[in-house]
Amino acid sequence: MGTGLPVAWWPSVAGAASLMFSVFWMMESWEEAEPLRGPTKVNFLTQSLAGLLASLICSYAIYRFWKHRSATLGIVLGLVAAGAAMTLHRM
């Protein structure tokens, strides 16, 4: 990470990326829950939020595990895990 942004900015970039991922995840969930009404819709969105939190935690854990070995590989594997979670969420 020697080039590009200063080291102190990387946590902000990760936070912004997580926020955007969360927004897309919940937008997709909202579209899927459109025909549902009442408690069923709330239940569906709550389950989707739990899945979002689980995918963010898993992606961050993969990143933290690989960060000490290779920072670039940690970022790539964390993004792959997040992308796989989003793909499985859409199915």
N, C-alpha and C positions, 0 to 999 in steps of 0.2 A: 504494500500500500504506500510505496514511496512517492508515487506521482498522483496528481489529481488534488483531491480535497485534503485539507489539513486533518491530522489524526483526530483532533477534538470534535470534528464535524461528523464523523462516521456514525456515532450513536444517533444523531439527529436524522441522518439518512435512513438508518435502519428503522427508526420510529415512524418516519414518513412512509416508508415502503410498507410497514405493517399496517398503518392506518389505511392506506389505499387498498391493500389486500382485503382488509376487514370491510371496507365500504363495498367493494365488488362482491364479496361473499354474501353480505347481508342484502344487497340489491338482488342478487340471484335468488336468494331465499324468499325475498318478498314477492318476486315474480312467480315463483313456484307456488306460493301460498295464496295467490290471488283468488282462486275459486273457493277457498276455505272461508268459513265464517266462525265467529265467536271463539269459544275456548279451544277449538281444534286448531285455529290459526295461531293463537297464542302458544299452544303446545308445540306446533311445528316450528315457529320462530325461536322458541326457547331451546329446542333440540338443535336447531341450526347454530345458535349462539354457542352452545356447548361444544359442537363440532368445530366451530371457528377457534375457540379457545384451545381445544386439544391440538388442532393443527398448528397454531402459532407456537404453542409450548414445544411440540415435537420438532418443529423446524428450528426453533431457537436452541434446543438441546443438541441437535445435530451440528449446528453451527458452532456452539461452544465446545463440543467434543473435538471437532476437527480444527478449530482455530489455532490451537497450539502446535499442531502438526504442519498445517499449511493454511494460511488465511484465505487464499484464493479458493482452495478446494472446499473450505468450510462455507464460504459464501455460495459457491455453486451448488453444493449438496443441500444446503438450506433452501435455496431457491427451487431446486428440483423437488424436494419434499413438499414445499408449499404448492408448487404447480401440480404435483400428483394429487394432493389433498383437494385442490380446487376441481380437478378433473373428475375425481371420484364423487365429489359433492354434487356436480352437475348431473350425474347419472341417476 
